[in-house]
Amino acid sequence: MTVALPLPRAAEHAERVATPRRYLMCAPTHFDVSYAINPWMDVTRGADPDLAVRQWETLRRTYLRLGHEVELIEPQPGLPDMVFAANGGLVFEGHALGARFTHAERRPEGPAYLRRLESLGLKSVTEPVHVNEGEGDFLVVGELVLAGTGFRTDPGAHTEVQELLGVLVVSLQLVDPRFYHLDTALAVLDDHTVAYFPEAFSAGSRGVLQRLFPEAVLASEADAVVLGLNAVSDGRHVVLPSAATGLAAQLAERGYEPVGVDLSELLKAGGSVKCCTLEIRA
């Protein structure tokens, strides 16, 4: 198997090329903070679903403006976190693995997303055996899948992805509960490059990331705690929370085009740009 490795230093400032993508999203029609399953959630603060919808709609329109296709899934009453479509599965080369959620509050999302994936004309859709929260903990970098564990996804799901998809899976241990999913601590910028917050990972996992991605963008804690790494890139444009100004500057220095959006209402539930976006890789 050929593994995608970082580009040599001479290519660091090569022109970035955008690739049209296909995304699945879910409107936050029923968004609320009615329970607390991560450190970001405070039931006493409440949430404004109308504001959440307006902010989410800006994100959807941003994708369309950048030339991407957006599929939708119907939001279900009683599932306030269904807006976080990234958790609904993993799609790689037209094959999908559904999600099985850790917390009882979110478990009904798994079958809902599985049915929607089955309707998208993919080569195969598989119901999972192990607990996994989709692209929350599985991030595709070229021909490699980085897989997070520590708070949500069972390590057995890492093997499940490798056996199902025939792709090399690298396990990474998350250690800071604020960054409970891999996509809150690491962003894929292109097939060779990532950005991440080192302190979110165990010492061994930091070593793995340093070996795989010596030219990675290292985010500050200030940018990480506004979920600046919960970003979506098409290889050139990086859509990220507008509050992550330092990270945006770092990306611009590397030749990417940061596109800031305000998803502050969804941040109340511990999610942002990437959490709202499941990529459909045909």
C-alpha positions as CSV (number, residue, x, y, z in Angstrom):
1,M,0.0,0.0,0.0
2,T,1.3,3.5,-0.9
3,V,1.0,5.9,2.1
4,A,0.6,9.6,1.5
5,L,3.6,11.3,3.2
6,P,4.3,15.0,3.6
7,L,5.7,17.0,0.7
8,P,9.4,17.8,0.8
9,R,10.4,21.2,2.2
10,A,10.9,22.6,-1.4
11,A,7.2,22.2,-2.1
12,E,6.1,24.0,1.1
13,H,5.1,27.2,-0.8
14,A,3.7,25.5,-3.9
15,E,0.5,26.9,-5.2
16,R,-2.5,25.5,-3.4
17,V,-5.2,23.9,-5.6
18,A,-8.9,23.7,-4.6
19,T,-10.8,20.5,-5.4
20,P,-14.6,20.5,-5.5
21,R,-16.1,18.4,-2.7
22,R,-19.4,16.8,-1.8
23,Y,-20.7,17.4,1.7
24,L,-23.6,16.2,3.8
25,M,-25.1,18.6,6.3
26,C,-28.0,18.9,8.7
27,A,-29.8,22.1,9.5
28,P,-29.9,22.9,13.3
29,T,-33.7,23.2,13.3
30,H,-33.9,21.4,16.7
31,F,-30.6,22.7,18.1
32,D,-30.5,23.0,21.9
33,V,-28.2,22.4,24.8
34,S,-30.5,20.3,26.9
35,Y,-27.9,17.8,28.2
36,A,-24.1,17.9,28.8
37,I,-21.9,15.3,27.3
38,N,-18.7,17.3,26.8
39,P,-17.0,20.2,28.7
40,W,-18.4,22.8,26.3
41,M,-22.1,22.1,27.1
42,D,-23.8,24.1,29.9
43,V,-27.6,23.5,30.1
44,T,-28.0,26.7,32.1
45,R,-26.9,28.8,29.1
46,G,-29.5,27.5,26.7
47,A,-29.3,28.0,23.0
48,D,-31.0,30.1,20.2
49,P,-31.9,27.7,17.4
50,D,-32.9,30.6,15.1
51,L,-29.4,32.1,15.4
52,A,-27.9,28.6,15.0
53,V,-29.8,28.2,11.8
54,R,-28.7,31.6,10.4
55,Q,-25.0,30.9,11.2
56,W,-25.3,27.3,9.8
57,E,-26.9,28.7,6.6
58,T,-23.9,31.1,6.2
59,L,-21.6,28.0,6.3
60,R,-23.8,26.1,3.8
61,R,-23.7,29.1,1.4
62,T,-20.0,29.5,1.9
63,Y,-19.5,25.9,0.6
64,L,-21.7,26.6,-2.4
65,R,-19.9,29.8,-3.2
66,L,-16.6,27.9,-3.2
67,G,-18.0,25.5,-5.7
68,H,-18.9,22.5,-3.5
69,E,-22.0,20.3,-3.6
70,V,-24.1,20.1,-0.4
71,E,-26.5,17.3,0.3
72,L,-28.9,17.6,3.2
73,I,-30.4,15.2,5.8
74,E,-33.7,15.9,7.4
75,P,-33.3,17.0,11.0
76,Q,-35.2,14.9,13.6
77,P,-37.0,16.3,16.6
78,G,-35.4,15.3,19.9
79,L,-31.9,15.1,18.4
80,P,-30.4,18.5,19.0
81,D,-26.9,17.5,18.1
82,M,-27.9,16.0,14.7
83,V,-26.5,19.2,13.2
84,F,-23.0,17.8,13.7
85,A,-23.1,15.7,10.5
86,A,-19.5,14.8,10.6
87,N,-20.3,12.3,13.4
88,G,-22.7,10.4,11.2
89,G,-20.1,8.2,9.4
90,L,-17.0,7.9,7.3
91,V,-17.0,7.7,3.5
92,F,-13.9,6.7,1.7
93,E,-13.7,5.9,-2.1
94,G,-17.4,5.4,-2.2
95,H,-17.7,3.0,0.8
96,A,-19.3,4.2,4.0
97,L,-19.1,3.0,7.6
98,G,-22.0,4.3,9.7
99,A,-21.7,5.6,13.2
100,R,-22.5,4.1,16.7
101,F,-22.6,6.8,19.3
102,T,-21.1,6.6,22.8
103,H,-23.9,8.6,24.6
104,A,-27.5,7.5,24.8
105,E,-28.7,11.0,23.9
106,R,-27.1,10.7,20.4
107,R,-27.6,7.0,19.6
108,P,-30.7,7.5,17.4
109,E,-28.6,9.6,15.1
110,G,-26.7,6.5,14.0
111,P,-29.6,4.8,12.2
112,A,-30.8,8.2,10.7
113,Y,-27.5,8.8,9.1
114,L,-27.1,5.2,8.0
115,R,-30.4,5.5,6.1
116,R,-29.3,8.8,4.5
117,L,-26.0,7.3,3.4
118,E,-27.8,4.4,1.8
119,S,-29.7,6.9,-0.3
120,L,-26.7,8.6,-1.8
121,G,-25.8,6.0,-4.4
122,L,-22.5,4.8,-2.7
123,K,-20.8,1.5,-3.5
124,S,-21.5,0.1,0.0
125,V,-22.8,1.2,3.3
126,T,-22.0,-0.8,6.4
127,E,-23.5,-0.7,9.9
128,P,-20.7,-0.6,12.5
129,V,-19.9,-3.1,15.1
130,H,-17.8,-0.9,17.4
131,V,-18.5,2.5,18.9
132,N,-17.3,5.2,16.5
133,E,-18.4,8.8,15.9
134,G,-17.6,9.1,12.2
135,E,-15.4,11.9,11.0
136,G,-15.3,13.3,14.5
137,D,-12.6,10.7,15.1
138,F,-11.7,9.6,11.5
139,L,-9.8,12.1,9.3
140,V,-8.7,11.2,5.8
141,V,-5.2,12.5,4.8
142,G,-4.6,11.3,1.2
143,E,-4.5,7.5,1.5
144,L,-4.2,7.5,5.2
145,V,-6.8,7.7,8.0
146,L,-5.9,9.3,11.3
147,A,-8.1,7.8,14.0
148,G,-8.8,9.4,17.4
149,T,-9.6,7.6,20.6
150,G,-9.6,8.4,24.3
151,F,-13.1,9.9,24.8
152,R,-15.6,8.6,22.2
153,T,-14.5,6.2,19.5
154,D,-13.5,2.6,20.6
155,P,-10.0,1.5,19.4
156,G,-11.7,-1.5,17.9
157,A,-13.3,0.8,15.4
158,H,-9.9,1.7,14.1
159,T,-9.3,-1.9,13.1
160,E,-12.8,-2.1,11.7
161,V,-12.1,0.8,9.3
162,Q,-8.8,-0.7,8.2
163,E,-10.4,-4.1,7.5
164,L,-13.5,-2.6,5.8
165,L,-11.8,0.0,3.6
166,G,-8.3,-1.5,3.2
167,V,-6.7,1.8,4.1
168,L,-3.8,2.3,6.6
169,V,-5.2,3.6,9.9
170,V,-3.0,5.4,12.4
171,S,-4.4,5.6,16.0
172,L,-4.0,8.8,18.0
173,Q,-4.7,9.2,21.7
174,L,-6.6,12.3,22.9
175,V,-5.9,13.3,26.4
176,D,-7.6,16.7,27.0
177,P,-11.4,16.4,27.5
178,R,-12.0,19.8,25.8
179,F,-10.8,18.1,22.6
180,Y,-13.0,15.0,22.9
181,H,-13.0,14.3,19.1
182,L,-10.0,14.3,16.8
183,D,-11.6,16.9,14.6
184,T,-11.5,19.4,17.4
185,A,-7.7,19.1,17.8
186,L,-6.5,18.4,14.2
187,A,-7.5,19.8,10.8
188,V,-6.6,18.2,7.4
189,L,-5.4,20.9,5.0
190,D,-4.6,18.8,2.0
191,D,-3.4,15.3,1.1
192,H,0.0,15.9,2.7
193,T,-0.5,18.5,5.4
194,V,-2.4,18.9,8.7
195,A,-2.7,21.5,11.5
196,Y,-3.0,20.4,15.1
197,F,-2.8,21.4,18.8
198,P,0.0,19.3,20.2
199,E,-1.1,19.4,23.9
200,A,-4.4,17.6,22.9
201,F,-2.5,14.4,22.3
202,S,-0.5,11.9,24.3
203,A,3.3,12.0,24.1
204,G,3.4,9.0,21.9
205,S,0.8,10.4,19.5
206,R,2.6,13.7,19.3
207,G,5.7,11.8,18.3
208,V,3.7,10.0,15.5
209,L,2.3,13.3,14.2
210,Q,5.8,14.8,14.2
211,R,7.2,11.9,12.2
212,L,4.3,11.9,9.7
213,F,3.9,15.6,9.3
214,P,7.1,17.5,10.2
215,E,5.9,20.6,8.3
216,A,2.5,20.6,10.1
217,V,0.9,23.9,11.3
218,L,1.0,23.9,15.1
219,A,-2.0,25.8,16.5
220,S,-1.9,27.9,19.7
221,E,-4.1,27.1,22.6
222,A,-5.9,30.4,22.0
223,D,-7.0,29.2,18.6
224,A,-7.7,25.7,19.7
225,V,-10.1,26.7,22.4
226,V,-12.3,28.5,19.9
227,L,-12.3,25.2,17.9
228,G,-10.2,26.9,15.2
229,L,-9.0,23.4,14.2
230,N,-12.5,22.3,13.6
231,A,-12.0,23.4,10.0
232,V,-12.7,22.2,6.5
233,S,-10.2,22.5,3.6
234,D,-10.6,21.9,-0.1
235,G,-6.8,22.1,-0.6
236,R,-6.8,25.8,-1.0
237,H,-9.6,27.4,0.9
238,V,-9.8,26.6,4.7
239,V,-13.2,27.3,6.2
240,L,-12.7,27.8,9.9
241,P,-14.2,29.7,12.9
242,S,-13.7,33.4,12.5
243,A,-12.4,33.7,16.1
244,A,-9.3,31.7,15.2
245,T,-7.4,34.7,13.9
246,G,-3.9,33.5,14.7
247,L,-4.4,30.2,13.0
248,A,-5.9,32.0,10.0
249,A,-2.7,34.1,9.8
250,Q,-0.6,31.0,9.9
251,L,-2.6,29.4,7.1
252,A,-2.3,32.5,4.9
253,E,1.5,32.4,5.4
254,R,1.5,28.8,4.0
255,G,-0.4,29.9,0.9
256,Y,-3.9,28.8,2.0
257,E,-6.9,31.1,1.8
258,P,-8.7,31.2,5.2
259,V,-12.4,31.8,5.1
260,G,-13.8,32.7,8.5
261,V,-17.4,31.9,9.6
262,D,-19.1,32.6,12.9
263,L,-20.6,29.5,14.4
264,S,-20.5,30.7,18.0
265,E,-24.0,29.4,18.8
266,L,-23.0,25.9,17.9
267,L,-19.9,26.2,19.9
268,K,-22.1,26.1,23.0
269,A,-22.5,22.3,22.2
270,G,-18.8,21.9,21.4
271,G,-19.0,22.0,17.6
272,S,-18.0,24.2,14.7
273,V,-17.3,24.0,11.0
274,K,-16.0,20.5,10.6
275,C,-18.5,19.1,13.0
276,C,-21.3,20.3,10.7
277,T,-19.7,18.7,7.6
278,L,-19.5,15.1,6.5
279,E,-17.5,14.6,3.3
280,I,-18.9,12.2,0.8
281,R,-15.8,10.8,-1.0
282,A,-17.1,8.9,-4.0
